[in-house]
Amino acid sequence: MARTDIFIGGRGVMLAADMLDAARKAMVPPFEVSVFADPSGISRRRTAWNTAASAC
């Protein structure tokens, strides 16, 4: 489980935050994994932009 994570996407920021909180509260040791919320794909766009900018 060392490389397992949960990705929460979608469009609703508040819903993603609620889902992130619920996922974290549902975990019990030693069955804990990383949880990441990225509503509307903000980090994917930022990564693509940074990659394009560094190529210039």
PDB file of N, H, CA, C and O in Angstrom:
ATOM      1  N   MET A   1       0.805  -1.189   0.000  1.00  0.00           N
ATOM      2  CA  MET A   1       0.000   0.000   0.000  1.00  0.00           C
ATOM      3  C   MET A   1       0.855   1.262   0.000  1.00  0.00           C
ATOM      4  O   MET A   1       0.329   2.374   0.042  1.00  0.00           O
ATOM      5  N   ALA A   2       2.150   1.091  -0.046  1.00  0.00           N
ATOM      6  H   ALA A   2       2.577   0.188  -0.081  1.00  0.00           H
ATOM      7  CA  ALA A   2       3.032   2.250   0.014  1.00  0.00           C
ATOM      8  C   ALA A   2       2.856   3.181  -1.174  1.00  0.00           C
ATOM      9  O   ALA A   2       3.107   4.379  -1.048  1.00  0.00           O
ATOM     10  N   ARG A   3       2.436   2.670  -2.315  1.00  0.00           N
ATOM     11  H   ARG A   3       2.232   1.697  -2.417  1.00  0.00           H
ATOM     12  CA  ARG A   3       2.284   3.507  -3.503  1.00  0.00           C
ATOM     13  C   ARG A   3       0.837   3.631  -3.941  1.00  0.00           C
ATOM     14  O   ARG A   3       0.554   3.876  -5.114  1.00  0.00           O
ATOM     15  N   THR A   4      -0.057   3.466  -3.018  1.00  0.00           N
ATOM     16  H   THR A   4       0.173   3.267  -2.065  1.00  0.00           H
ATOM     17  CA  THR A   4      -1.480   3.571  -3.308  1.00  0.00           C
ATOM     18  C   THR A   4      -1.966   4.944  -2.899  1.00  0.00           C
ATOM     19  O   THR A   4      -1.591   5.448  -1.840  1.00  0.00           O
ATOM     20  N   ASP A   5      -2.805   5.559  -3.735  1.00  0.00           N
ATOM     21  H   ASP A   5      -3.110   5.149  -4.594  1.00  0.00           H
ATOM     22  CA  ASP A   5      -3.400   6.823  -3.355  1.00  0.00           C
ATOM     23  C   ASP A   5      -4.804   6.922  -3.930  1.00  0.00           C
ATOM     24  O   ASP A   5      -5.190   6.153  -4.810  1.00  0.00           O
ATOM     25  N   ILE A   6      -5.545   7.869  -3.422  1.00  0.00           N
ATOM     26  H   ILE A   6      -5.232   8.494  -2.707  1.00  0.00           H
ATOM     27  CA  ILE A   6      -6.907   8.116  -3.872  1.00  0.00           C
ATOM     28  C   ILE A   6      -6.941   9.521  -4.449  1.00  0.00           C
ATOM     29  O   ILE A   6      -6.537  10.482  -3.795  1.00  0.00           O
ATOM     30  N   PHE A   7      -7.427   9.631  -5.679  1.00  0.00           N
ATOM     31  H   PHE A   7      -7.756   8.850  -6.210  1.00  0.00           H
ATOM     32  CA  PHE A   7      -7.536  10.915  -6.361  1.00  0.00           C
ATOM     33  C   PHE A   7      -9.006  11.293  -6.446  1.00  0.00           C
ATOM     34  O   PHE A   7      -9.822  10.514  -6.937  1.00  0.00           O
ATOM     35  N   ILE A   8      -9.346  12.477  -5.973  1.00  0.00           N
ATOM     36  H   ILE A   8      -8.683  13.110  -5.573  1.00  0.00           H
ATOM     37  CA  ILE A   8     -10.722  12.973  -6.033  1.00  0.00           C
ATOM     38  C   ILE A   8     -10.760  14.111  -7.039  1.00  0.00           C
ATOM     39  O   ILE A   8     -10.134  15.150  -6.829  1.00  0.00           O
ATOM     40  N   GLY A   9     -11.488  13.920  -8.127  1.00  0.00           N
ATOM     41  H   GLY A   9     -11.997  13.076  -8.297  1.00  0.00           H
ATOM     42  CA  GLY A   9     -11.611  14.937  -9.165  1.00  0.00           C
ATOM     43  C   GLY A   9     -12.989  15.585  -9.110  1.00  0.00           C
ATOM     44  O   GLY A   9     -13.555  15.760  -8.032  1.00  0.00           O
ATOM     45  N   GLY A  10     -13.517  15.933 -10.256  1.00  0.00           N
ATOM     46  H   GLY A  10     -13.056  15.791 -11.132  1.00  0.00           H
ATOM     47  CA  GLY A  10     -14.840  16.549 -10.336  1.00  0.00           C
ATOM     48  C   GLY A  10     -14.749  18.045 -10.543  1.00  0.00           C
ATOM     49  O   GLY A  10     -13.689  18.573 -10.876  1.00  0.00           O
ATOM     50  N   ARG A  11     -15.866  18.724 -10.343  1.00  0.00           N
ATOM     51  H   ARG A  11     -16.727  18.295 -10.072  1.00  0.00           H
ATOM     52  CA  ARG A  11     -15.903  20.175 -10.556  1.00  0.00           C
ATOM     53  C   ARG A  11     -16.212  20.964  -9.287  1.00  0.00           C
ATOM     54  O   ARG A  11     -15.835  22.132  -9.183  1.00  0.00           O
ATOM     55  N   GLY A  12     -16.886  20.350  -8.332  1.00  0.00           N
ATOM     56  H   GLY A  12     -17.192  19.402  -8.417  1.00  0.00           H
ATOM     57  CA  GLY A  12     -17.286  21.069  -7.125  1.00  0.00           C
ATOM     58  C   GLY A  12     -16.193  21.103  -6.074  1.00  0.00           C
ATOM     59  O   GLY A  12     -15.808  20.061  -5.543  1.00  0.00           O
ATOM     60  N   VAL A  13     -15.696  22.279  -5.772  1.00  0.00           N
ATOM     61  H   VAL A  13     -16.008  23.125  -6.203  1.00  0.00           H
ATOM     62  CA  VAL A  13     -14.617  22.427  -4.798  1.00  0.00           C
ATOM     63  C   VAL A  13     -15.077  21.996  -3.413  1.00  0.00           C
ATOM     64  O   VAL A  13     -14.363  21.262  -2.730  1.00  0.00           O
ATOM     65  N   MET A  14     -16.241  22.431  -2.992  1.00  0.00           N
ATOM     66  H   MET A  14     -16.822  23.026  -3.547  1.00  0.00           H
ATOM     67  CA  MET A  14     -16.738  22.083  -1.659  1.00  0.00           C
ATOM     68  C   MET A  14     -17.041  20.595  -1.551  1.00  0.00           C
ATOM     69  O   MET A  14     -16.762  19.984  -0.520  1.00  0.00           O
ATOM     70  N   LEU A  15     -17.607  20.006  -2.596  1.00  0.00           N
ATOM     71  H   LEU A  15     -17.833  20.503  -3.434  1.00  0.00           H
ATOM     72  CA  LEU A  15     -17.884  18.572  -2.585  1.00  0.00           C
ATOM     73  C   LEU A  15     -16.578  17.783  -2.518  1.00  0.00           C
ATOM     74  O   LEU A  15     -16.486  16.791  -1.796  1.00  0.00           O
ATOM     75  N   ALA A  16     -15.580  18.218  -3.263  1.00  0.00           N
ATOM     76  H   ALA A  16     -15.654  19.025  -3.850  1.00  0.00           H
ATOM     77  CA  ALA A  16     -14.278  17.542  -3.229  1.00  0.00           C
ATOM     78  C   ALA A  16     -13.663  17.637  -1.835  1.00  0.00           C
ATOM     79  O   ALA A  16     -13.073  16.671  -1.350  1.00  0.00           O
ATOM     80  N   ALA A  17     -13.796  18.786  -1.193  1.00  0.00           N
ATOM     81  H   ALA A  17     -14.275  19.571  -1.586  1.00  0.00           H
ATOM     82  CA  ALA A  17     -13.267  18.948   0.167  1.00  0.00           C
ATOM     83  C   ALA A  17     -13.992  18.034   1.149  1.00  0.00           C
ATOM     84  O   ALA A  17     -13.370  17.446   2.033  1.00  0.00           O
ATOM     85  N   ASP A  18     -15.313  17.918   0.990  1.00  0.00           N
ATOM     86  H   ASP A  18     -15.819  18.396   0.271  1.00  0.00           H
ATOM     87  CA  ASP A  18     -16.086  17.021   1.855  1.00  0.00           C
ATOM     88  C   ASP A  18     -15.696  15.565   1.630  1.00  0.00           C
ATOM     89  O   ASP A  18     -15.578  14.794   2.582  1.00  0.00           O
ATOM     90  N   MET A  19     -15.499  15.195   0.377  1.00  0.00           N
ATOM     91  H   MET A  19     -15.595  15.821  -0.396  1.00  0.00           H
ATOM     92  CA  MET A  19     -15.095  13.823   0.061  1.00  0.00           C
ATOM     93  C   MET A  19     -13.696  13.534   0.598  1.00  0.00           C
ATOM     94  O   MET A  19     -13.439  12.435   1.091  1.00  0.00           O
ATOM     95  N   LEU A  20     -12.803  14.496   0.509  1.00  0.00           N
ATOM     96  H   LEU A  20     -13.012  15.389   0.109  1.00  0.00           H
ATOM     97  CA  LEU A  20     -11.449  14.353   1.034  1.00  0.00           C
ATOM     98  C   LEU A  20     -11.491  14.127   2.548  1.00  0.00           C
ATOM     99  O   LEU A  20     -10.810  13.244   3.069  1.00  0.00           O
ATOM    100  N   ASP A  21     -12.280  14.915   3.233  1.00  0.00           N
ATOM    101  H   ASP A  21     -12.833  15.632   2.809  1.00  0.00           H
ATOM    102  CA  ASP A  21     -12.424  14.772   4.682  1.00  0.00           C
ATOM    103  C   ASP A  21     -13.012  13.412   5.048  1.00  0.00           C
ATOM    104  O   ASP A  21     -12.529  12.758   5.972  1.00  0.00           O
ATOM    105  N   ALA A  22     -14.052  12.982   4.330  1.00  0.00           N
ATOM    106  H   ALA A  22     -14.445  13.513   3.579  1.00  0.00           H
ATOM    107  CA  ALA A  22     -14.681  11.683   4.610  1.00  0.00           C
ATOM    108  C   ALA A  22     -13.710  10.532   4.358  1.00  0.00           C
ATOM    109  O   ALA A  22     -13.677   9.565   5.120  1.00  0.00           O
ATOM    110  N   ALA A  23     -12.919  10.637   3.289  1.00  0.00           N
ATOM    111  H   ALA A  23     -12.945  11.423   2.671  1.00  0.00           H
ATOM    112  CA  ALA A  23     -11.950   9.578   2.973  1.00  0.00           C
ATOM    113  C   ALA A  23     -10.889   9.469   4.063  1.00  0.00           C
ATOM    114  O   ALA A  23     -10.514   8.368   4.463  1.00  0.00           O
ATOM    115  N   ARG A  24     -10.413  10.604   4.535  1.00  0.00           N
ATOM    116  H   ARG A  24     -10.718  11.499   4.210  1.00  0.00           H
ATOM    117  CA  ARG A  24      -9.388  10.593   5.593  1.00  0.00           C
ATOM    118  C   ARG A  24      -9.932  10.009   6.899  1.00  0.00           C
ATOM    119  O   ARG A  24      -9.243   9.254   7.584  1.00  0.00           O
ATOM    120  N   LYS A  25     -11.166  10.364   7.234  1.00  0.00           N
ATOM    121  H   LYS A  25     -11.727  10.978   6.678  1.00  0.00           H
ATOM    122  CA  LYS A  25     -11.771   9.866   8.472  1.00  0.00           C
ATOM    123  C   LYS A  25     -12.088   8.378   8.408  1.00  0.00           C
ATOM    124  O   LYS A  25     -12.168   7.723   9.447  1.00  0.00           O
ATOM    125  N   ALA A  26     -12.269   7.832   7.206  1.00  0.00           N
ATOM    126  H   ALA A  26     -12.204   8.364   6.362  1.00  0.00           H
ATOM    127  CA  ALA A  26     -12.629   6.424   7.051  1.00  0.00           C
ATOM    128  C   ALA A  26     -11.431   5.490   7.161  1.00  0.00           C
ATOM    129  O   ALA A  26     -11.611   4.279   7.286  1.00  0.00           O
ATOM    130  N   MET A  27     -10.227   6.019   7.117  1.00  0.00           N
ATOM    131  H   MET A  27     -10.081   7.003   7.016  1.00  0.00           H
ATOM    132  CA  MET A  27      -9.032   5.171   7.151  1.00  0.00           C
ATOM    133  C   MET A  27      -8.681   4.751   8.575  1.00  0.00           C
ATOM    134  O   MET A  27      -8.859   5.506   9.531  1.00  0.00           O
ATOM    135  N   VAL A  28      -8.183   3.535   8.684  1.00  0.00           N
ATOM    136  H   VAL A  28      -8.039   2.922   7.907  1.00  0.00           H
ATOM    137  CA  VAL A  28      -7.720   3.013   9.974  1.00  0.00           C
ATOM    138  C   VAL A  28      -6.319   2.438   9.789  1.00  0.00           C
ATOM    139  O   VAL A  28      -6.053   1.770   8.790  1.00  0.00           O
ATOM    140  N   PRO A  29      -5.429   2.688  10.734  1.00  0.00           N
ATOM    141  CA  PRO A  29      -4.083   2.131  10.644  1.00  0.00           C
ATOM    142  C   PRO A  29      -4.130   0.610  10.623  1.00  0.00           C
ATOM    143  O   PRO A  29      -4.969   0.036  11.317  1.00  0.00           O
ATOM    144  N   PRO A  30      -3.312  -0.045   9.899  1.00  0.00           N
ATOM    145  CA  PRO A  30      -2.249   0.448   9.026  1.00  0.00           C
ATOM    146  C   PRO A  30      -2.726   0.657   7.590  1.00  0.00           C
ATOM    147  O   PRO A  30      -1.906   0.775   6.680  1.00  0.00           O
ATOM    148  N   PHE A  31      -4.034   0.705   7.380  1.00  0.00           N
ATOM    149  H   PHE A  31      -4.700   0.609   8.120  1.00  0.00           H
ATOM    150  CA  PHE A  31      -4.587   0.838   6.031  1.00  0.00           C
ATOM    151  C   PHE A  31      -4.868   2.296   5.698  1.00  0.00           C
ATOM    152  O   PHE A  31      -6.016   2.688   5.487  1.00  0.00           O
ATOM    153  N   GLU A  32      -3.824   3.078   5.655  1.00  0.00           N
ATOM    154  H   GLU A  32      -2.892   2.760   5.826  1.00  0.00           H
ATOM    155  CA  GLU A  32      -3.928   4.487   5.325  1.00  0.00           C
ATOM    156  C   GLU A  32      -3.179   4.749   4.022  1.00  0.00           C
ATOM    157  O   GLU A  32      -2.086   4.225   3.811  1.00  0.00           O
ATOM    158  N   VAL A  33      -3.764   5.548   3.164  1.00  0.00           N
ATOM    159  H   VAL A  33      -4.652   5.974   3.336  1.00  0.00           H
ATOM    160  CA  VAL A  33      -3.147   5.893   1.886  1.00  0.00           C
ATOM    161  C   VAL A  33      -3.227   7.403   1.695  1.00  0.00           C
ATOM    162  O   VAL A  33      -3.941   8.089   2.427  1.00  0.00           O
ATOM    163  N   SER A  34      -2.507   7.909   0.728  1.00  0.00           N
ATOM    164  H   SER A  34      -1.927   7.352   0.133  1.00  0.00           H
ATOM    165  CA  SER A  34      -2.553   9.331   0.403  1.00  0.00           C
ATOM    166  C   SER A  34      -3.872   9.645  -0.289  1.00  0.00           C
ATOM    167  O   SER A  34      -4.370   8.854  -1.091  1.00  0.00           O
ATOM    168  N   VAL A  35      -4.426  10.799   0.029  1.00  0.00           N
ATOM    169  H   VAL A  35      -4.021  11.441   0.680  1.00  0.00           H
ATOM    170  CA  VAL A  35      -5.660  11.259  -0.601  1.00  0.00           C
ATOM    171  C   VAL A  35      -5.394  12.646  -1.148  1.00  0.00           C
ATOM    172  O   VAL A  35      -4.836  13.499  -0.460  1.00  0.00           O
ATOM    173  N   PHE A  36      -5.799  12.867  -2.394  1.00  0.00           N
ATOM    174  H   PHE A  36      -6.253  12.173  -2.954  1.00  0.00           H
ATOM    175  CA  PHE A  36      -5.522  14.124  -3.078  1.00  0.00           C
ATOM    176  C   PHE A  36      -6.786  14.596  -3.780  1.00  0.00           C
ATOM    177  O   PHE A  36      -7.390  13.835  -4.535  1.00  0.00           O
ATOM    178  N   ALA A  37      -7.192  15.825  -3.547  1.00  0.00           N
ATOM    179  H   ALA A  37      -6.701  16.443  -2.933  1.00  0.00           H
ATOM    180  CA  ALA A  37      -8.351  16.401  -4.228  1.00  0.00           C
ATOM    181  C   ALA A  37      -7.878  17.443  -5.227  1.00  0.00           C
ATOM    182  O   ALA A  37      -7.064  18.305  -4.896  1.00  0.00           O
ATOM    183  N   ASP A  38      -8.384  17.364  -6.437  1.00  0.00           N
ATOM    184  H   ASP A  38      -9.045  16.664  -6.706  1.00  0.00           H
ATOM    185  CA  ASP A  38      -8.035  18.316  -7.492  1.00  0.00           C
ATOM    186  C   ASP A  38      -9.282  18.621  -8.322  1.00  0.00           C
ATOM    187  O   ASP A  38      -9.375  18.200  -9.475  1.00  0.00           O
ATOM    188  N   PRO A  39     -10.236  19.348  -7.746  1.00  0.00           N
ATOM    189  CA  PRO A  39     -11.433  19.664  -8.515  1.00  0.00           C
ATOM    190  C   PRO A  39     -11.105  20.561  -9.704  1.00  0.00           C
ATOM    191  O   PRO A  39     -10.312  21.495  -9.588  1.00  0.00           O
ATOM    192  N   SER A  40     -11.706  20.276 -10.818  1.00  0.00           N
ATOM    193  H   SER A  40     -12.351  19.517 -10.912  1.00  0.00           H
ATOM    194  CA  SER A  40     -11.540  21.012 -12.073  1.00  0.00           C
ATOM    195  C   SER A  40     -10.142  20.896 -12.668  1.00  0.00           C
ATOM    196  O   SER A  40      -9.807  21.653 -13.579  1.00  0.00           O
ATOM    197  N   GLY A  41      -9.333  19.990 -12.191  1.00  0.00           N
ATOM    198  H   GLY A  41      -9.605  19.375 -11.450  1.00  0.00           H
ATOM    199  CA  GLY A  41      -8.038  19.716 -12.798  1.00  0.00           C
ATOM    200  C   GLY A  41      -7.031  20.836 -12.706  1.00  0.00           C
ATOM    201  O   GLY A  41      -6.220  20.999 -13.618  1.00  0.00           O
ATOM    202  N   ILE A  42      -7.049  21.606 -11.652  1.00  0.00           N
ATOM    203  H   ILE A  42      -7.708  21.474 -10.911  1.00  0.00           H
ATOM    204  CA  ILE A  42      -6.147  22.750 -11.513  1.00  0.00           C
ATOM    205  C   ILE A  42      -4.682  22.327 -11.594  1.00  0.00           C
ATOM    206  O   ILE A  42      -3.915  22.955 -12.324  1.00  0.00           O
ATOM    207  N   SER A  43      -4.273  21.295 -10.879  1.00  0.00           N
ATOM    208  H   SER A  43      -4.897  20.785 -10.287  1.00  0.00           H
ATOM    209  CA  SER A  43      -2.860  20.919 -10.863  1.00  0.00           C
ATOM    210  C   SER A  43      -2.415  20.355 -12.204  1.00  0.00           C
ATOM    211  O   SER A  43      -1.263  20.538 -12.595  1.00  0.00           O
ATOM    212  N   ARG A  44      -3.311  19.672 -12.917  1.00  0.00           N
ATOM    213  H   ARG A  44      -4.247  19.523 -12.599  1.00  0.00           H
ATOM    214  CA  ARG A  44      -2.938  19.154 -14.235  1.00  0.00           C
ATOM    215  C   ARG A  44      -2.659  20.296 -15.198  1.00  0.00           C
ATOM    216  O   ARG A  44      -1.706  20.230 -15.975  1.00  0.00           O
ATOM    217  N   ARG A  45      -3.481  21.348 -15.159  1.00  0.00           N
ATOM    218  H   ARG A  45      -4.256  21.402 -14.529  1.00  0.00           H
ATOM    219  CA  ARG A  45      -3.252  22.497 -16.039  1.00  0.00           C
ATOM    220  C   ARG A  45      -1.986  23.229 -15.652  1.00  0.00           C
ATOM    221  O   ARG A  45      -1.225  23.653 -16.522  1.00  0.00           O
ATOM    222  N   ARG A  46      -1.748  23.385 -14.349  1.00  0.00           N
ATOM    223  H   ARG A  46      -2.366  23.040 -13.643  1.00  0.00           H
ATOM    224  CA  ARG A  46      -0.545  24.074 -13.889  1.00  0.00           C
ATOM    225  C   ARG A  46       0.694  23.304 -14.305  1.00  0.00           C
ATOM    226  O   ARG A  46       1.673  23.909 -14.741  1.00  0.00           O
ATOM    227  N   THR A  47       0.675  21.980 -14.179  1.00  0.00           N
ATOM    228  H   THR A  47      -0.120  21.488 -13.825  1.00  0.00           H
ATOM    229  CA  THR A  47       1.815  21.151 -14.573  1.00  0.00           C
ATOM    230  C   THR A  47       2.076  21.282 -16.069  1.00  0.00           C
ATOM    231  O   THR A  47       3.225  21.418 -16.489  1.00  0.00           O
ATOM    232  N   ALA A  48       1.024  21.244 -16.870  1.00  0.00           N
ATOM    233  H   ALA A  48       0.090  21.134 -16.529  1.00  0.00           H
ATOM    234  CA  ALA A  48       1.178  21.386 -18.312  1.00  0.00           C
ATOM    235  C   ALA A  48       1.743  22.761 -18.660  1.00  0.00           C
ATOM    236  O   ALA A  48       2.600  22.879 -19.536  1.00  0.00           O
ATOM    237  N   TRP A  49       1.265  23.793 -17.979  1.00  0.00           N
ATOM    238  H   TRP A  49       0.569  23.697 -17.267  1.00  0.00           H
ATOM    239  CA  TRP A  49       1.760  25.143 -18.240  1.00  0.00           C
ATOM    240  C   TRP A  49       3.224  25.267 -17.852  1.00  0.00           C
ATOM    241  O   TRP A  49       4.016  25.839 -18.601  1.00  0.00           O
ATOM    242  N   ASN A  50       3.597  24.735 -16.681  1.00  0.00           N
ATOM    243  H   ASN A  50       2.954  24.270 -16.072  1.00  0.00           H
ATOM    244  CA  ASN A  50       4.987  24.806 -16.242  1.00  0.00           C
ATOM    245  C   ASN A  50       5.909  24.041 -17.196  1.00  0.00           C
ATOM    246  O   ASN A  50       7.024  24.483 -17.473  1.00  0.00           O
ATOM    247  N   THR A  51       5.440  22.896 -17.694  1.00  0.00           N
ATOM    248  H   THR A  51       4.534  22.538 -17.468  1.00  0.00           H
ATOM    249  CA  THR A  51       6.234  22.113 -18.636  1.00  0.00           C
ATOM    250  C   THR A  51       6.443  22.887 -19.927  1.00  0.00           C
ATOM    251  O   THR A  51       7.550  22.918 -20.463  1.00  0.00           O
ATOM    252  N   ALA A  52       5.385  23.510 -20.427  1.00  0.00           N
ATOM    253  H   ALA A  52       4.485  23.484 -19.991  1.00  0.00           H
ATOM    254  CA  ALA A  52       5.487  24.295 -21.658  1.00  0.00           C
ATOM    255  C   ALA A  52       6.377  25.512 -21.461  1.00  0.00           C
ATOM    256  O   ALA A  52       7.157  25.857 -22.348  1.00  0.00           O
ATOM    257  N   ALA A  53       6.272  26.164 -20.313  1.00  0.00           N
ATOM    258  H   ALA A  53       5.638  25.883 -19.592  1.00  0.00           H
ATOM    259  CA  ALA A  53       7.068  27.370 -20.032  1.00  0.00           C
ATOM    260  C   ALA A  53       8.557  27.025 -19.908  1.00  0.00           C
ATOM    261  O   ALA A  53       9.408  27.799 -20.345  1.00  0.00           O
ATOM    262  N   SER A  54       8.870  25.889 -19.325  1.00  0.00           N
ATOM    263  H   SER A  54       8.178  25.260 -18.970  1.00  0.00           H
ATOM    264  CA  SER A  54      10.279  25.530 -19.149  1.00  0.00           C
ATOM    265  C   SER A  54      10.926  25.114 -20.472  1.00  0.00           C
ATOM    266  O   SER A  54      12.151  25.119 -20.594  1.00  0.00           O
ATOM    267  N   ALA A  55      10.104  24.756 -21.459  1.00  0.00           N
ATOM    268  H   ALA A  55       9.109  24.752 -21.360  1.00  0.00           H
ATOM    269  CA  ALA A  55      10.633  24.352 -22.748  1.00  0.00           C
ATOM    270  C   ALA A  55      11.068  25.552 -23.591  1.00  0.00           C
ATOM    271  O   ALA A  55      11.780  25.393 -24.582  1.00  0.00           O
ATOM    272  N   CYS A  56      10.636  26.760 -23.190  1.00  0.00           N
ATOM    273  H   CYS A  56      10.058  26.889 -22.384  1.00  0.00           H
ATOM    274  CA  CYS A  56      10.963  27.974 -23.973  1.00  0.00           C
ATOM    275  C   CYS A  56      12.365  28.451 -23.714  1.00  0.00           C
ATOM    276  O   CYS A  56      12.793  29.451 -24.290  1.00  0.00           O
TER     277      CYS A  56
END
